[in-house]
Amino acid sequence: MTNSRPPALRRLATTFAPLIAVLALAVGCGGGAATTDSSGGDAAGGGAGDSAKSDTGFPRTVKHAMGSTEIPTKPKRVVALDSSFVDDTLLLNTPVVGFTSYRAISDELPSYLGPARETLGKDAVSVGSLEEPSLEKIVALKPDLIVTAKVRHEALYDKLSAIAPTIMSESSGPTWKSNITLLAKALGEEKLAATKIAAYEQRAKAIGDAINAKADNPTISVVRFVDGPTRLYTKLSFSGIVLTDAGLARPKPQDVADPANIAIEISEERIPDADADHIFVTTYADDAGSSAKTKTKFEANPLWKRLKGEVHDVDDALWMTPCSIQGADYILDDLAKTFGVDAQRG
C-alpha cells in the first residue's frame, strides 16, 4: 500500500488524536534519558559532530515495505525498534535516542558498538521490549525518524507514523545489507552506506580468499544452542551471509538459500548434519541456563564425539544478534583468528 505522510505538524493534527493521552502521560512522567556506559572495541561510526550536516536533499520521500514516507529534514534523533537498525544508524553517523530490548540487548546498547555508544548513542534509552515497544516512551523522546522491520511491527505502523516519519524494511535478518541502503535514503547518507558496505565486502572476500588458499576450501558449519531446539544456520541467516560474502563453503544440510528457512532445528539423532571441516558453536546465555544444559547433553552424545570437524566456540551475542556490519566484522575477526590469516583490519 502507499501511505505518503505529510509534514509532522499536519500529521499530528490529523492522525495523532488516539495518542494525545499518551503524550500527556509521557510529559507528566518526565521521560528523562539515561546515559549508557562506554565500552571498548572498534568504533561503529564517527563522533557526534559527524552528524551535524546540512539538510541538502530534504524533504525527500522514501519508499519502503509499508508504502512511502516523507522525511522533511535530515534526521538527528532516531528511534530504532529493531536492533540491526540501531547498528545501522550509528554506522551512518546518526544519533540513536531510542531502542528496544531483545535477548542479549537489555537496557543499554551492546558493547560491540564501541565508542559510538558514548558519542552517537550517548542519549539512547530503551523504549520497551522488541515485542511491545512503549508508545509513551517513544513520544517522550521526540524522534524525527522511527525505523524498524515490517515483520516486527507492521501492526504499529499507523501509530508510529503519527509520532514521527516511520520507515520499515520487509525483514531484518536475510535483508540486513539492503536495510542499510534503505536507512541511508532516509538519512541522506547513501554515499556513506555504499562505502561502508563495499569496505565490508572487500574485507570479507580478502579473509575468505586467504582461508580457502591456506585450508584448501574448508566447509564451515554453524551450530547454535538456545533455550529450545538446537539450530543449524543456513546461507541466508546473518552468519550465513557473512560466510557467503567470504566465499566459504557450507556442508550440504546447511547449503540452503531460502529466506523462510534460515535455521534448521535438529534433535540429537541429527547431530551428523552439523559436521563440516570446521564447526562454529554458539550458546545463548539464557537466565535458566537451558542452552548450556542442551549443549552439555549434545556433547555427551556418541554422535557428537564422532564429528570429524574441528569445533570452535564463539560468542553468541556477536554471531547471532547484530545482523549488521559491526557484528559481521567480529565474525570475520573470529574466522581470521581461527585459520591464522590476516584480519584485514587496516
VOPAGU-2260 file (C-alpha; in pm, 1 decimal, decimal comma):
REM VOPAGU-2260
SITE   aa  ch    i         X         Y         Z
SITE  MET   A    0       0,0       0,0       0,0
SITE  THR   A    1     101,3     361,4     -40,3
SITE  ASN   A    2      79,2     593,4     256,6
SITE  SER   A    3     265,4     916,6     182,8
SITE  ARG   A    4     293,6    1114,4     505,9
SITE  PRO   A    5     269,3    1497,4     520,1
SITE  PRO   A    6     499,7    1705,5     742,1
SITE  ALA   A    7     492,0    1634,7    1113,5
SITE  LEU   A    8     259,3    1912,9    1232,2
SITE  ARG   A    9     -10,6    1836,3     976,7
SITE  ARG   A   10      22,7    1466,0    1052,1
SITE  LEU   A   11     -14,4    1524,9    1425,0
SITE  ALA   A   12    -326,8    1733,3    1368,2
SITE  THR   A   13    -497,6    1471,6    1155,5
SITE  THR   A   14    -381,7    1133,8    1282,6
SITE  PHE   A   15    -240,3    1177,8    1629,3
SITE  ALA   A   16    -569,2    1203,2    1819,0
SITE  PRO   A   17    -554,5     846,7    1955,1
SITE  LEU   A   18    -216,3     921,1    2112,4
SITE  ILE   A   19    -294,0    1257,3    2276,5
SITE  ALA   A   20    -348,5    1087,1    2610,3
SITE  VAL   A   21     -22,7     900,3    2565,3
SITE  LEU   A   22     165,8    1223,4    2502,4
SITE  ALA   A   23      17,2    1386,1    2810,5
SITE  LEU   A   24     118,4    1089,1    3021,9
SITE  ALA   A   25     475,1    1094,2    2887,4
SITE  VAL   A   26     517,9    1466,3    2959,1
SITE  GLY   A   27     368,6    1431,2    3303,4
SITE  CYS   A   28     602,4    1145,6    3391,9
SITE  GLY   A   29     918,0    1331,1    3290,5
SITE  GLY   A   30    1083,9    1090,0    3045,7
SITE  GLY   A   31    1446,3    1195,6    3106,4
SITE  ALA   A   32    1711,1     999,8    2911,0
SITE  ALA   A   33    1978,2     798,3    3091,6
SITE  THR   A   34    2336,8     781,7    2968,6
SITE  THR   A   35    2470,3     442,2    2865,3
SITE  ASP   A   36    2807,0     314,6    2984,4
SITE  SER   A   37    3102,8     320,9    2748,9
SITE  SER   A   38    3296,7      12,9    2646,9
SITE  GLY   A   39    3597,9     -79,3    2440,2
SITE  GLY   A   40    3604,1    -211,9    2084,5
SITE  ASP   A   41    3620,6     -63,1    1740,0
SITE  ALA   A   42    3411,1     243,7    1666,1
SITE  ALA   A   43    3085,3     184,0    1482,6
SITE  GLY   A   44    3086,1     530,2    1336,2
SITE  GLY   A   45    3229,3     877,3    1370,0
SITE  GLY   A   46    3185,3    1119,8    1656,1
SITE  ALA   A   47    2869,6    1314,2    1727,9
SITE  GLY   A   48    2996,6    1607,3    1522,8
SITE  ASP   A   49    2989,1    1396,3    1208,6
SITE  SER   A   50    2606,7    1407,9    1209,0
SITE  ALA   A   51    2593,9    1788,1    1202,0
SITE  LYS   A   52    2540,4    1818,0     828,8
SITE  SER   A   53    2320,9    2033,6     609,3
SITE  ASP   A   54    1969,4    1935,3     509,3
SITE  THR   A   55    2056,9    1927,5     140,0
SITE  GLY   A   56    1826,5    1682,9     -33,4
SITE  PHE   A   57    1537,9    1726,7     210,4
SITE  PRO   A   58    1246,8    1699,8     219,1
SITE  ARG   A   59    1256,3    1363,0      47,1
SITE  THR   A   60    1017,8    1071,5       3,8
SITE  VAL   A   61    1138,0     721,6      86,1
SITE  LYS   A   62     968,0     407,5     -44,6
SITE  HIS   A   63     968,7     114,9     196,0
SITE  ALA   A   64     780,7    -203,0     289,9
SITE  MET   A   65     473,9     -13,1     414,2
SITE  GLY   A   66     448,3     242,4     132,6
SITE  SER   A   67     608,5     586,7     105,2
SITE  THR   A   68     706,6     828,8     379,6
SITE  GLU   A   69     810,8    1193,3     356,5
SITE  ILE   A   70    1119,4    1289,0     557,8
SITE  PRO   A   71    1101,8    1669,7     599,0
SITE  THR   A   72    1453,1    1731,8     732,7
SITE  LYS   A   73    1771,0    1531,9     788,9
SITE  PRO   A   74    1701,8    1308,1    1091,9
SITE  LYS   A   75    1907,6    1371,4    1404,0
SITE  ARG   A   76    1701,2    1180,0    1663,3
SITE  VAL   A   77    1633,5     822,5    1553,0
SITE  VAL   A   78    1433,3     559,7    1738,5
SITE  ALA   A   79    1531,4     215,0    1606,2
SITE  LEU   A   80    1292,4     -59,5    1714,9
SITE  ASP   A   81    1493,3    -344,1    1561,0
SITE  SER   A   82    1846,1    -395,2    1693,6
SITE  SER   A   83    2004,6    -416,8    1348,3
SITE  PHE   A   84    1878,8     -66,0    1270,9
SITE  VAL   A   85    2044,0      65,5    1587,7
SITE  ASP   A   86    2376,2     -55,0    1448,4
SITE  ASP   A   87    2296,9      80,9    1101,7
SITE  THR   A   88    2205,0     425,1    1235,3
SITE  LEU   A   89    2533,8     452,2    1423,9
SITE  LEU   A   90    2720,8     315,8    1121,2
SITE  LEU   A   91    2577,5     605,9     921,0
SITE  ASN   A   92    2694,5     864,4    1175,8
SITE  THR   A   93    2349,4     949,4    1309,6
SITE  PRO   A   94    2239,6     969,7    1676,0
SITE  VAL   A   95    2013,5     699,9    1821,2
SITE  VAL   A   96    1785,9     810,0    2106,3
SITE  GLY   A   97    1568,7     500,4    2148,1
SITE  PHE   A   98    1591,2     123,3    2101,0
SITE  THR   A   99    1410,9    -191,4    2214,4
SITE  SER   A  100    1533,4    -462,5    2448,8
SITE  TYR   A  101    1578,5    -807,2    2297,2
SITE  ARG   A  102    1754,4   -1112,0    2439,5
SITE  ALA   A  103    2122,9   -1007,7    2459,0
SITE  ILE   A  104    2030,7    -637,9    2440,8
SITE  SER   A  105    1881,4    -516,3    2767,6
SITE  ASP   A  106    1861,5    -157,3    2888,5
SITE  GLU   A  107    2179,0     -28,0    2724,6
SITE  LEU   A  108    2345,9     -50,5    2387,2
SITE  PRO   A  109    2574,1    -354,7    2339,8
SITE  SER   A  110    2947,6    -321,5    2397,0
SITE  TYR   A  111    3042,3    -439,5    2046,7
SITE  LEU   A  112    2933,0     -96,9    1917,3
SITE  GLY   A  113    3241,7      50,8    2082,3
SITE  PRO   A  114    3295,4     427,3    2126,9
SITE  ALA   A  115    2984,5     505,1    1918,4
SITE  ARG   A  116    2783,1     413,1    2227,3
SITE  GLU   A  117    2911,2     719,4    2414,3
SITE  THR   A  118    2902,4     958,1    2120,6
SITE  LEU   A  119    2617,1     893,6    1880,1
SITE  GLY   A  120    2438,8     668,9    2131,6
SITE  LYS   A  121    2503,5     867,7    2449,2
SITE  ASP   A  122    2134,6     963,7    2490,3
SITE  ALA   A  123    1990,7     628,3    2385,2
SITE  VAL   A  124    1739,2     461,1    2616,6
SITE  SER   A  125    1522,9     152,1    2593,8
SITE  VAL   A  126    1162,1     211,0    2489,2
SITE  GLY   A  127    1048,8    -133,2    2596,2
SITE  SER   A  128    1078,1    -482,0    2456,9
SITE  LEU   A  129    1101,3    -573,1    2090,4
SITE  GLU   A  130     762,0    -741,4    2118,1
SITE  GLU   A  131     593,1    -448,1    2296,2
SITE  PRO   A  132     764,9    -111,7    2247,2
SITE  SER   A  133     615,2     166,4    2458,4
SITE  LEU   A  134     446,0     438,8    2255,1
SITE  GLU   A  135     462,2     667,2    2559,1
SITE  LYS   A  136     840,4     635,9    2579,4
SITE  ILE   A  137     881,7     686,0    2206,0
SITE  VAL   A  138     672,0    1003,1    2216,0
SITE  ALA   A  139     877,3    1139,4    2506,0
SITE  LEU   A  140    1199,0    1108,1    2303,8
SITE  LYS   A  141    1066,0    1338,1    2027,8
SITE  PRO   A  142    1221,0    1139,6    1741,9
SITE  ASP   A  143    1241,8    1277,9    1389,8
SITE  LEU   A  144    1261,7     924,3    1242,7
SITE  ILE   A  145    1141,7     580,8    1353,5
SITE  VAL   A  146    1281,4     274,9    1178,0
SITE  THR   A  147    1201,6     -93,9    1216,0
SITE  ALA   A  148    1102,2    -401,8    1014,9
SITE  LYS   A  149     755,3    -489,2     887,8
SITE  VAL   A  150     797,7    -842,2    1018,2
SITE  ARG   A  151     843,7    -690,1    1365,2
SITE  HIS   A  152     595,6    -403,8    1391,3
SITE  GLU   A  153     357,7    -394,0    1094,7
SITE  ALA   A  154      58,6    -365,1    1328,4
SITE  LEU   A  155     203,8     -49,4    1488,2
SITE  TYR   A  156     282,2     135,3    1165,3
SITE  ASP   A  157      -3,8     385,8    1177,9
SITE  LYS   A  158      54,4     468,1    1545,5
SITE  LEU   A  159     430,2     504,5    1496,1
SITE  SER   A  160     377,5     721,3    1188,3
SITE  ALA   A  161     160,4     950,6    1397,1
SITE  ILE   A  162     458,7    1013,5    1624,5
SITE  ALA   A  163     727,8    1070,0    1357,4
SITE  PRO   A  164     810,5     972,3     997,8
SITE  THR   A  165     838,9     593,3    1003,2
SITE  ILE   A  166    1003,5     354,5     758,5
SITE  MET   A  167    1001,4     -24,4     765,1
SITE  SER   A  168    1210,5    -281,7     586,0
SITE  GLU   A  169    1044,2    -607,7     482,9
SITE  SER   A  170    1258,9    -814,9     720,2
SITE  SER   A  171    1567,7    -779,4     937,9
SITE  GLY   A  172    1780,4   -1095,0     906,4
SITE  PRO   A  173    1816,6   -1201,0     542,3
SITE  THR   A  174    1786,8    -837,0     426,2
SITE  TRP   A  175    2038,5    -684,2     667,4
SITE  LYS   A  176    2265,5    -535,8     398,4
SITE  SER   A  177    1984,0    -390,3     187,4
SITE  ASN   A  178    1837,0    -245,8     508,7
SITE  ILE   A  179    2146,8     -26,6     543,0
SITE  THR   A  180    2077,0     114,1     197,3
SITE  LEU   A  181    1711,0     176,7     287,3
SITE  LEU   A  182    1801,4     361,8     604,8
SITE  ALA   A  183    2065,9     561,6     419,1
SITE  LYS   A  184    1795,9     700,4     189,7
SITE  ALA   A  185    1603,9     829,6     490,5
SITE  LEU   A  186    1917,3     980,4     646,0
SITE  GLY   A  187    2062,8    1128,0     327,9
SITE  GLU   A  188    2372,6     908,9     367,6
SITE  GLU   A  189    2364,8     698,7      50,7
SITE  LYS   A  190    2732,0     751,9     -35,1
SITE  LEU   A  191    2847,6     665,1     315,9
SITE  ALA   A  192    2636,6     348,1     314,8
SITE  ALA   A  193    2780,2     237,5     -19,4
SITE  THR   A  194    3132,8     299,2     110,1
SITE  LYS   A  195    3073,1     102,0     431,7
SITE  ILE   A  196    2913,5    -193,7     252,2
SITE  ALA   A  197    3188,4    -205,9     -11,1
SITE  ALA   A  198    3461,9    -196,0     254,6
SITE  TYR   A  199    3297,8    -480,3     447,6
SITE  GLU   A  200    3253,0    -695,1     135,7
SITE  GLN   A  201    3613,1    -638,6      29,2
SITE  ARG   A  202    3735,3    -736,8     374,5
SITE  ALA   A  203    3516,4   -1048,5     378,7
SITE  LYS   A  204    3645,5   -1159,3      38,6
SITE  ALA   A  205    4009,4   -1098,7     132,7
SITE  ILE   A  206    3977,3   -1306,3     450,7
SITE  GLY   A  207    3781,9   -1580,1     273,1
SITE  ASP   A  208    4032,5   -1599,2     -10,7
SITE  ALA   A  209    4315,8   -1634,2     241,1
SITE  ILE   A  210    4129,9   -1907,6     431,8
SITE  ASN   A  211    4048,1   -2103,0     118,1
SITE  ALA   A  212    4408,2   -2081,6      -0,3
SITE  LYS   A  213    4552,7   -2188,8     334,4
SITE  ALA   A  214    4296,5   -2453,6     437,1
SITE  ASP   A  215    4205,7   -2591,9      92,2
SITE  ASN   A  216    3846,8   -2461,6      69,7
SITE  PRO   A  217    3712,4   -2584,5     404,6
SITE  THR   A  218    3343,1   -2632,7     478,9
SITE  ILE   A  219    3200,9   -2426,6     764,2
SITE  SER   A  220    2913,6   -2531,6     992,1
SITE  VAL   A  221    2727,3   -2300,4    1232,5
SITE  VAL   A  222    2550,7   -2456,9    1532,9
SITE  ARG   A  223    2353,5   -2268,4    1796,3
SITE  PHE   A  224    2233,5   -2396,3    2132,2
SITE  VAL   A  225    1933,2   -2199,8    2262,8
SITE  ASP   A  226    1659,1   -2239,3    2522,8
SITE  GLY   A  227    1470,0   -2450,2    2269,4
SITE  PRO   A  228    1555,2   -2676,0    1973,1
SITE  THR   A  229    1920,9   -2674,4    1862,8
SITE  ARG   A  230    1972,3   -2497,0    1530,8
SITE  LEU   A  231    2194,0   -2517,2    1225,8
SITE  TYR   A  232    2219,4   -2186,9    1037,1
SITE  THR   A  233    2183,3   -2177,6     659,2
SITE  LYS   A  234    2312,7   -1941,6     390,8
SITE  LEU   A  235    2056,7   -1661,8     436,2
SITE  SER   A  236    2098,2   -1632,2     811,4
SITE  PHE   A  237    2313,3   -1343,3     936,3
SITE  SER   A  238    2621,5   -1559,1     991,0
SITE  GLY   A  239    2544,6   -1749,5     671,2
SITE  ILE   A  240    2551,6   -1430,1     464,7
SITE  VAL   A  241    2887,7   -1334,5     616,1
SITE  LEU   A  242    3026,9   -1678,0     524,8
SITE  THR   A  243    2888,5   -1643,7     171,0
SITE  ASP   A  244    3042,4   -1297,2     136,0
SITE  ALA   A  245    3372,6   -1453,3     239,6
SITE  GLY   A  246    3331,2   -1725,2     -24,3
SITE  LEU   A  247    3339,2   -2007,1     231,8
SITE  ALA   A  248    3163,4   -2335,8     157,8
SITE  ARG   A  249    2886,9   -2485,7     372,7
SITE  PRO   A  250    2809,7   -2853,5     442,4
SITE  LYS   A  251    2521,3   -2987,9     235,8
SITE  PRO   A  252    2248,8   -2972,7     508,4
SITE  GLN   A  253    2324,3   -2601,2     560,0
SITE  ASP   A  254    2383,9   -2513,8     194,5
SITE  VAL   A  255    2029,4   -2376,3     167,7
SITE  ALA   A  256    1938,1   -2030,3      32,3
SITE  ASP   A  257    1578,2   -1991,7     145,7
SITE  PRO   A  258    1474,2   -1675,4     336,8
SITE  ALA   A  259    1196,2   -1873,4     502,9
SITE  ASN   A  260    1441,6   -2138,5     622,8
SITE  ILE   A  261    1738,6   -1956,1     774,5
SITE  ALA   A  262    1776,9   -2214,5    1052,8
SITE  ILE   A  263    1719,4   -2589,3    1070,0
SITE  GLU   A  264    1611,9   -2736,4    1402,2
SITE  ILE   A  265    1778,3   -3065,5    1490,2
SITE  SER   A  266    1743,6   -3330,6    1757,1
SITE  GLU   A  267    2034,7   -3538,0    1888,5
SITE  GLU   A  268    1963,5   -3801,3    1623,8
SITE  ARG   A  269    2056,7   -3543,8    1357,2
SITE  ILE   A  270    2389,4   -3441,3    1508,8
SITE  PRO   A  271    2573,8   -3567,1    1196,1
SITE  ASP   A  272    2408,4   -3283,6     999,9
SITE  ALA   A  273    2627,4   -3043,2    1199,2
SITE  ASP   A  274    2950,5   -3190,1    1067,0
SITE  ALA   A  275    3194,1   -2995,4     848,1
SITE  ASP   A  276    3566,4   -2929,5     833,2
SITE  HIS   A  277    3518,2   -2656,2    1095,2
SITE  ILE   A  278    3218,0   -2628,2    1328,0
SITE  PHE   A  279    3147,6   -2291,1    1490,5
SITE  VAL   A  280    2929,4   -2325,6    1800,6
SITE  THR   A  281    2739,3   -2050,2    1985,2
SITE  THR   A  282    2541,7   -2082,8    2307,6
SITE  TYR   A  283    2270,7   -1834,6    2401,9
SITE  ALA   A  284    2309,2   -1713,7    2761,0
SITE  ASP   A  285    1951,9   -1759,4    2883,7
SITE  ASP   A  286    1880,1   -1691,5    3251,0
SITE  ALA   A  287    1782,7   -2051,4    3329,3
SITE  GLY   A  288    2095,0   -2197,3    3169,7
SITE  SER   A  289    1886,4   -2421,3    2943,2
SITE  SER   A  290    2105,3   -2357,3    2639,3
SITE  ALA   A  291    2421,8   -2463,2    2820,0
SITE  LYS   A  292    2249,4   -2778,0    2951,9
SITE  THR   A  293    2142,8   -2871,8    2598,2
SITE  LYS   A  294    2497,8   -2819,8    2475,9
SITE  THR   A  295    2635,5   -3044,9    2750,1
SITE  LYS   A  296    2381,6   -3312,4    2658,6
SITE  PHE   A  297    2469,1   -3295,0    2287,9
SITE  GLU   A  298    2842,5   -3309,0    2358,5
SITE  ALA   A  299    2794,6   -3621,6    2569,5
SITE  ASN   A  300    2617,2   -3796,8    2282,6
SITE  PRO   A  301    2836,0   -4052,0    2098,2
SITE  LEU   A  302    2723,8   -3897,4    1767,4
SITE  TRP   A  303    2880,1   -3562,9    1867,9
SITE  LYS   A  304    3203,3   -3736,9    1959,4
SITE  ARG   A  305    3214,9   -3885,6    1608,2
SITE  LEU   A  306    3206,1   -3549,9    1433,4
SITE  LYS   A  307    3512,0   -3516,8    1213,9
SITE  GLY   A  308    3530,3   -3138,7    1209,5
SITE  GLU   A  309    3723,2   -2914,6    1445,7
SITE  VAL   A  310    3486,8   -2742,6    1692,2
SITE  HIS   A  311    3524,7   -2374,0    1780,3
SITE  ASP   A  312    3317,6   -2198,3    2049,5
SITE  VAL   A  313    3235,6   -1837,4    1957,0
SITE  ASP   A  314    3033,9   -1551,8    2109,1
SITE  ASP   A  315    2659,1   -1594,0    2053,9
SITE  ALA   A  316    2597,5   -1220,9    2104,7
SITE  LEU   A  317    2823,4   -1142,0    1807,5
SITE  TRP   A  318    2742,6   -1426,6    1569,4
SITE  MET   A  319    2365,4   -1423,6    1612,7
SITE  THR   A  320    2224,1   -1095,0    1742,4
SITE  PRO   A  321    2368,8    -796,9    1548,7
SITE  CYS   A  322    2265,3    -851,3    1181,7
SITE  SER   A  323    2489,8    -556,5    1095,3
SITE  ILE   A  324    2830,1    -469,0     954,7
SITE  GLN   A  325    2960,6    -415,9    1307,2
SITE  GLY   A  326    2864,8    -772,1    1402,9
SITE  ALA   A  327    2986,9    -911,4    1071,3
SITE  ASP   A  328    3328,1    -759,7    1135,4
SITE  TYR   A  329    3357,2    -960,0    1457,6
SITE  ILE   A  330    3261,3   -1281,6    1277,4
SITE  LEU   A  331    3535,9   -1206,1    1026,5
SITE  ASP   A  332    3776,3   -1148,5    1317,2
SITE  ASP   A  333    3693,6   -1493,9    1456,2
SITE  LEU   A  334    3738,1   -1656,7    1115,9
SITE  ALA   A  335    4074,3   -1488,8    1060,4
SITE  LYS   A  336    4196,4   -1586,5    1408,5
SITE  THR   A  337    4076,2   -1945,6    1374,4
SITE  PHE   A  338    4259,3   -2001,2    1046,7
SITE  GLY   A  339    4559,2   -1780,9    1126,0
SITE  VAL   A  340    4519,0   -1537,7     837,5
SITE  ASP   A  341    4540,2   -1157,9     819,2
SITE  ALA   A  342    4229,6    -999,6     975,5
SITE  GLN   A  343    4243,9    -715,2     720,8
SITE  ARG   A  344    4163,9    -457,2     986,6
SITE  GLY   A  345    4379,7    -196,6     809,7
